[in-house]
């Protein structure tokens, strides 16, 4: 990514620095994964972050810092290098950057709060703090399943300003859906979920193109066919899987996304466990790698003749409410932002979430790619396309 010289460098408001009791500088807030501490024995780093307030050009910042500390005889290149280090770490924005012409004033007002959150979590240098929002606006996403998880994910993505969302769902709205599928109302009973979802999502944000089809996924060929429906020449920017039937659907999604180079995510709930998996072909573990590694890690101490279902029984339906469905859908939308915008900068090939029984017991699964993986090893040996530029690597020039 090429970042042009900043006209008026400014420490991001969310990353405002403060001094520690020993005189050093903490920057990037107190959030783990963002903040950092900079040693500042002579005090000039503190001056630097104070004068980088968006009112001066980069040369003026250098001159101001040197002028306030004449006794140190600071070389200008050292000050400039410190500015570059802060910029490369993602703590600086250009206060002189013009708002992107592609976003209307109305859109900037609508997504302004979201932009500041993305700016807070974004640790890449950017020409404009609006770049992640532009990436989201240009993205095409395929969502399979508009039930508990999928309806929440669709709502959050449309509210956040994704460019196009194509929904796939075969079922109709039933009364038992309404305890968790919050896109639907009692007047939707008996109506195709797809039709009700499209109506609600288009009303939520008319600036987003929301399309869909009533279709059941019965095998990998169906997913391959769905992925061909993107408007852009490079295909969908991400597949989001929010369906848990048939039982092999995650395996199919992994297979098809590896073959097409499509970034994807899957999410759901299992009682009080809520989690999302994020995958990009060629980067980190694939779904099969992660599944096999987790199976090896767990020791269920199963007796003779018992399989995994004995330890984790499955029922004809998933016990769920609006909380578990909303959390899993929110995590799926969050994963989409990671894949589409690169914010936050989390490496794919992992699964994370919450255990609602024990708030201090987070769900986290991560594994390196497995050389014996029957899925991604097979893809590597064939003429599979490389992964597309997901994870925020696209530049909104």
Secondary structure, DSSP 8 states (H G I E B T S, - for coil): ------SSEEE-GGG--EE-TTS-EEES-SSTTT-EEE--TTSHHHHHHHH-BSSS-HHHHHHHHHHHTGGGT--HHHHHHHHHHHHHTT-EEETT----TTS-HHHHHHTHHHHHHHHHH--S--S-TTHHHHHHHT-EEEEE--SHHHHHHHHHHHHHT-SEEEEE---B--GGGGGT-TT--GGGTTSBHHHHHHHHHHHH-TTSEEEEE-----SHHHHHHHHTT-SSTT--SEEEE----STTHHHHHHHHHHHHT--EEEEEEETTEEEEEEEBTTBS--HHHHHHHHHHH------TT--HHHHS---SS----HHHHHHHHHHHHHHHHHHHH--S---SSEEEEEETT-TT--EEEE----TT-TTHHHHHTTT-----STTTTS---
